[in-house]
């Protein structure tokens, strides 16, 4: 049986590993995205690294050190997390629809790039996997490691949100205007999701927020433009 000192050392080392690996993955994604932008592959390698790297990193840490609770994947108040996640998601859903309608009323162009890759590349069906990857990285492993490392809770919410926003420019294989549009949508998801995870110590409510807002994004791309064009 391990002593308290040994357990404390193991926990500290696991925390350091989770923190360093999450930031290393983020840096790798951004570098691959930047390099890929100037090649025929564009941002696709960065996108694949983002999705499979994020999920793989969380699974690796969870299986290796049993850090499921520490990463907020199996801890906290799940019921409260899902309840408030549903409420926050509904609020963001309504805000997004209103903003999109105003955008098109003012002459905004359709998100043709996103529509192309979602339909022609059949990536629409992979959105649930993308949502898990994003939440596991930004509101799971990185968020929890920063909080447990002693970073200010409000700063943690802001930083992980900004990383999440900037990441859209590194991995989205569409035009810069559409990346900016998605980054704008990502900001409230990061803020709402971050504070929800902070209060409940559970990531699944943030996953629900993200899922609901992704549904509104489908309306933004496939339904609402047809009302104006």
Residue, then its C-alpha position, 0 to 999 in steps of 0.5 A: x500500500x502506498x504512503x500518503x507521501x508516495x500518493x502525493x508525489x504520484x498525483x503531482x507528477x500526473x498533474x504536471x504531465x497532464x498540463x505539459x502534454x495538453x499545452x504541447x498538443x496545442x502547440x503541435x496543432x498550431x504549428x502543423x496548421x500554420x505549415x499546412x496552410x502553405x501546402x496543398x494539404x491546407x489545415x487537414x493534418x492539423x484538424x486530424x491531429x486536433x481530433x485524434x490527439x485530444x481524444x487519444x491524450x485523454x484516453x492515455x492519461x485516463x488509462x495510465x494514471x486513472x485521472x478520469x476524476x481529475x480531468x472532470x470526466x467522471x467527477x463532480x455533479x453530473x446532474x447539475x452539469x447537464x441541467x445547466x448545460x441544457x439551459x446555457x445551450x438553449x440560451x446560446x442557441x437562441x442568441x446564435x439564430x438571432x445573430x445569424x438572421x441579422x448577419x444575413x439581413x445585413x448582406x452577409x455571405x453564406x458559409x459556403x466553405x463549411x457547407x462544402x466540407x460538411x456535405x461533400x466531405x461527409x464531415x457532418x456525421x463526425x461532428x459529435x467526435x469533434x465536439x468530444x475532442x474539443x471539450x476533452x482538451x479545452x474544458x477537460x484535461x487542460x482546464x482541470x490541470x490549470x485549476x489544480x495547478x493553482x491558476x486563477x479560476x477566471x483566468x483559466x476560463x478566459x485563457x482556455x476560451x481564447x485558446x479555443x477561439x484561436x484554434x479555429x484559425x489553425x484547424x479550419x480548412x475554410x476561408x479566414x472570414x468563416x474561421x472568424x465567424x466560427x471563432x466568434x461562435x466559439x467564444x460564448x461556448x468557451x465562457x459558458x462551458x468554462x464556468x459551468x465546468x468550474x462550478x460543477x467539476x464535470x465536463x459533460x454539461x459543457x459537452x451538451x452546451x457545445x452539442x446544442x450550439x452545433x445544432x444551431x450552426x447547422x441551421x446557420x449553414x443549411x436553413x437560414x441562408x435559404x430564407x435570404x438567397 
